[in-house]
Every structure is written in C-alpha cells, then in structure tokens.
Amino acid sequence: MSTHAWVLATGTARLAGAVALARTVSDEVTVVAVGPGPLADAAALAGVDRVLRAVTEDGQPAEALALQVAGAAAAAAPRLLVSTDEPAARALLGAAAARTGAAALSGVLALRADGDALVADRAALDGAVVQTVSTRGPLAAQVTVEDLTPAAGAAAPITDLALAGSPDVRVVGREAAGTGTGLHDAARVVSVGRGLRAREDLALVEELARALGAEIGCSMPVADDLGWVAKERYVGRSGQKIAPRLYLALGISGMPQHLEGVRDAKVVAAVNTDPDAPVFRAADFGIVGDLYEVVPALLAALSE
Ligand SMILES: Cc1cc2nc3c(=O)[nH]c(=O)nc-3n(C[C@H](O)[C@H](O)[C@H](O)COP(=O)(O)OP(=O)(O)OC[C@H]3O[C@@H](n4cnc5c(N)ncnc54)[C@H](O)[C@@H]3O)c2cc1C
C-alpha cells in the first residue's frame, strides 16, 4: 500500500522518530513545520521527503494556525497524519483529524499495512495493554516514539504552505510558571511514587534528596490524587520533562506515561519491591527492595 503521510511538527523533539514511524507505511513523508521560520530548516534534516512551512507571526502560538493547517490537510488528503506528543502538535492533529475525517488515535507505538488497511499498535489502559487498531480510512496518529538521530543526508526541499488568513491570536504576557521547582536544572532528582505509605514518610525521601543535593520529583498520583507533593513536581507525559544526570525512582511502577518525563535522563535508578515492575526495564540500575529499608541504608552509606 502506498500512503502519503503528513507529520505535523511544532518542534524538533522526537520529530525524526515520528518521521521514521510514518515511513514504515509511507512512500512519501511530508513534515508540516508550524512555528518560527528556523523550525522548517531543522525539520528538513529529519529524514523527510519535503517540508511545508507554516510560519507563525511574532508571538503567535502554533495552535493559532490549527484551522488553517487542517484546511490544507483536507485539501492534500494524506492517508496518514502524525504528530508527536508535543501539546501544540497534538492540538494541530486533532483539528486536522476533525477536518479530514481521519480516525484519531493516541499513544501509537507502531504502524503497519495489512492489505488496504492501516494497522496501529497503541498503548491503552495506562500502558498495561497494547491494542491493535485497524482502519481502511485515513488515520491521525499521535505517536509515542523515542528520539532518533536522523541519518546524515541532504536537507529536504522546503516550500511555503499557503494558509488562508492569519488568526489574531498573540502571546501578550510571559512569566516563569509555578514555583520555580529547580527540576529542570537539577543534576539529580529523587522521585517518589505510590510506594510511599504516608505523607509524613516524605521526610525520609527529603533527607535522601538533601544528602544527594537533589530536587524532589514524584509520580502523578502522589501530586494529583494524594496532594503530598506540589503538582509542579510530578514527572511524566502530562507533567515535567526533565534531563537530570541521575533520576532515582523510589516506589514508582514505571508506567510509560511517567517514564516519558525522564527519557532524557542520563542514568535512571529504581527501588521497587516488585521485581517485575516496568521501571526496571527502563532503569540503568535497580534495587529490588523496600524503600523504607533501602533509603536508610543509602543515607547511612552516604554519611560514611
Ligand atoms: C493520559 C495519562 C497521562 C498520565 N501522565 C502521567 C504523568 O505525567 N506522570 C505520571 O507519573 N503518571 C502519569 N499517568 C499515570 C500513570 O499511568 C501511572 O498510573 C502512574 O505513574 C503510577 O504512579 P506510581 O508508579 O506512583 O504508582 P503505582 O503504579 O501504584 O506504583 C507504585 C509502585 O510502588 C511499588 N512499591 C510499593 N511499596 C513499595 C515499597 N515499600 N518500596 C518500594 N517500592 C514499593 C509497587 O511495587 C509499585 O510498582 C498518566 C496516565 C494517563 C492515562
């Protein structure tokens, strides 16, 4: 099956991975680069056949062009539309899916052709299940991929995407968000999950963080459901994406949504009582054990 794909890009993070995934079922892959002008130049190096450039005006968020990009998608009618997990790219994908009538799927891990159908494997139920979804119609896939370094090659040609109008939407203010957690600059992060039994036990984790000169992070439920740690500190797909030199996960199961936040960490270490916890598959170092025993032992070792 020959399938023309459009990859909607508002940044370059994981773009080459998204292009490579689109290519598994497509002979021709076009990146639609929606953002400041230089984005298209970077996208042209992502292993793509051509780039359509939709330049945002000064201070205009990429999502402001969602209807215009969706209109262009409807005119080109690609069989496959793809975005990474970047929030702005997902907004563009949703608009394009609605306009083109494509079936929208999130968390797509792999694609293949089966006769005239496109078949997607996608993560469901918090990543506990991989669903296989098939469609004979157009597909709009938000893909969950690793970052790739594209093979060196010539830059793809860039042409301007003709857009009907430019919406009057501008960023009119900008200030640092949240409480300035320091997570983004931290060389070390000690992060805690639902393996922690009580709020007061956070003191133990904080003591370890102090001893390591680390910032505190957590899984989503610890911040969102339990409210034990500030929401600005939860790590993952819908939380903070961080790149410390050391990420120490204490009592965190390691669901894909959490691990997406530490894809760029240099070293991931995990402590979990369950030897089959998914976190160990992503960890460079792991201790199968009770954090209530391992953390005091680490503190004792650090004080020696
Ligand atoms: C759309 C969507 C977006 C999401 N975004 C995020 C996100 O951004 N960030 C995020 O974190 N989650 C996110 N989630 C939720 C995610 O799927 C998981 O549910 C969540 O990460 C689980 O948190 P946890 O690991 O702390 O808890 P659990 O999954 O309950 O794991 C607790 C772990 O602690 C271990 N444990 C228990 N006791 C001990 C002990 N004494 N010592 C050591 N280990 C122990 C257990 O073996 C278990 O592995 C999202 C989910 C969805 C659907």
The ligand as an SDF file (V2000), in Angstrom:
LIG
                    3D

 53 58  0  0  0  0  0  0  0  0999 V2000
   -3.2230   10.2730   29.8610 C   0  0  0  0  0  0  0  0  0  0  0  0
   -2.4100    9.8970   31.0670 C   0  0  0  0  0  0  0  0  0  0  0  0
   -1.3400   10.7060   31.4230 C   0  0  0  0  0  0  0  0  0  0  0  0
   -0.5730   10.3770   32.5180 C   0  0  0  0  0  0  0  0  0  0  0  0
    0.5020   11.1700   32.8180 N   0  0  0  0  0  0  0  0  0  0  0  0
    1.2900   10.8160   33.8520 C   0  0  0  0  0  0  0  0  0  0  0  0
    2.4430   11.5950   34.1780 C   0  0  0  0  0  0  0  0  0  0  0  0
    2.7300   12.6220   33.5480 O   0  0  0  0  0  0  0  0  0  0  0  0
    3.2110   11.1880   35.2190 N   0  0  0  0  0  0  0  0  0  0  0  0
    2.9370   10.0660   35.9560 C   0  0  0  0  0  0  0  0  0  0  0  0
    3.6910    9.7530   36.8830 O   0  0  0  0  0  0  0  0  0  0  0  0
    1.8570    9.3220   35.6740 N   0  0  0  0  0  0  0  0  0  0  0  0
    1.0250    9.6680   34.6600 C   0  0  0  0  0  0  0  0  0  0  0  0
   -0.0720    8.9210   34.4060 N   0  0  0  0  0  0  0  0  0  0  0  0
   -0.4100    7.8340   35.3380 C   0  0  0  0  0  0  0  0  0  0  0  0
    0.4380    6.5780   35.1130 C   0  0  0  0  0  0  0  0  0  0  0  0
   -0.1360    5.8060   34.0870 O   0  0  0  0  0  0  0  0  0  0  0  0
    0.5320    5.7360   36.3850 C   0  0  0  0  0  0  0  0  0  0  0  0
   -0.7580    5.4410   36.8460 O   0  0  0  0  0  0  0  0  0  0  0  0
    1.3180    6.4120   37.4920 C   0  0  0  0  0  0  0  0  0  0  0  0
    2.5690    6.8730   37.0100 O   0  0  0  0  0  0  0  0  0  0  0  0
    1.5550    5.4150   38.6190 C   0  0  0  0  0  0  0  0  0  0  0  0
    2.1660    6.0600   39.6930 O   0  0  0  0  0  0  0  0  0  0  0  0
    3.0680    5.2260   40.7070 P   0  0  0  0  0  0  0  0  0  0  0  0
    4.1370    4.4970   39.9620 O   0  0  0  0  0  0  0  0  0  0  0  0
    3.4840    6.1470   41.7910 O   0  0  0  0  0  0  0  0  0  0  0  0
    2.0080    4.2330   41.3660 O   0  0  0  0  0  0  0  0  0  0  0  0
    1.7740    2.6760   41.1860 P   0  0  0  0  0  0  0  0  0  0  0  0
    1.5910    2.3260   39.7710 O   0  0  0  0  0  0  0  0  0  0  0  0
    0.7200    2.3110   42.1570 O   0  0  0  0  0  0  0  0  0  0  0  0
    3.1540    2.0320   41.6440 O   0  0  0  0  0  0  0  0  0  0  0  0
    3.6330    2.0130   42.9380 C   0  0  0  0  0  0  0  0  0  0  0  0
    4.8930    1.1560   42.9190 C   0  0  0  0  0  0  0  0  0  0  0  0
    5.4960    1.1630   44.1960 O   0  0  0  0  0  0  0  0  0  0  0  0
    5.9950   -0.1300   44.4720 C   0  0  0  0  0  0  0  0  0  0  0  0
    6.0910   -0.2160   45.9260 N   0  0  0  0  0  0  0  0  0  0  0  0
    5.0770   -0.3930   46.8250 C   0  0  0  0  0  0  0  0  0  0  0  0
    5.5730   -0.3400   48.0760 N   0  0  0  0  0  0  0  0  0  0  0  0
    6.9100   -0.1510   47.9740 C   0  0  0  0  0  0  0  0  0  0  0  0
    7.9570   -0.0120   48.9150 C   0  0  0  0  0  0  0  0  0  0  0  0
    7.7310   -0.0390   50.2350 N   0  0  0  0  0  0  0  0  0  0  0  0
    9.2140    0.1580   48.4660 N   0  0  0  0  0  0  0  0  0  0  0  0
    9.4760    0.1990   47.1190 C   0  0  0  0  0  0  0  0  0  0  0  0
    8.5100    0.0690   46.1750 N   0  0  0  0  0  0  0  0  0  0  0  0
    7.2520   -0.0870   46.6050 C   0  0  0  0  0  0  0  0  0  0  0  0
    4.9950   -1.0660   43.8330 C   0  0  0  0  0  0  0  0  0  0  0  0
    5.5980   -2.3230   43.5530 O   0  0  0  0  0  0  0  0  0  0  0  0
    4.6200   -0.3120   42.5730 C   0  0  0  0  0  0  0  0  0  0  0  0
    5.4600   -0.6880   41.4880 O   0  0  0  0  0  0  0  0  0  0  0  0
   -0.8670    9.2310   33.3080 C   0  0  0  0  0  0  0  0  0  0  0  0
   -1.9410    8.4230   32.9450 C   0  0  0  0  0  0  0  0  0  0  0  0
   -2.7050    8.7500   31.8530 C   0  0  0  0  0  0  0  0  0  0  0  0
   -3.8650    7.8570   31.4870 C   0  0  0  0  0  0  0  0  0  0  0  0
  1  2  1  0
  2  3  1  0
  2 52  2  0
  3  4  2  0
  4  5  1  0
  4 50  1  0
  5  6  2  0
  6  7  1  0
  6 13  1  0
  7  8  2  0
  7  9  1  0
  9 10  1  0
 10 11  2  0
 10 12  1  0
 12 13  2  0
 13 14  1  0
 14 15  1  0
 14 50  1  0
 15 16  1  0
 16 17  1  0
 16 18  1  0
 18 19  1  0
 18 20  1  0
 20 21  1  0
 20 22  1  0
 22 23  1  0
 23 24  1  0
 24 25  2  0
 24 26  1  0
 24 27  1  0
 27 28  1  0
 28 29  2  0
 28 30  1  0
 28 31  1  0
 31 32  1  0
 32 33  1  0
 33 34  1  0
 33 48  1  0
 34 35  1  0
 35 36  1  0
 35 46  1  0
 36 37  1  0
 36 45  1  0
 37 38  2  0
 38 39  1  0
 39 40  1  0
 39 45  2  0
 40 41  1  0
 40 42  2  0
 42 43  1  0
 43 44  2  0
 44 45  1  0
 46 47  1  0
 46 48  1  0
 48 49  1  0
 50 51  2  0
 51 52  1  0
 52 53  1  0
M  END
$$$$
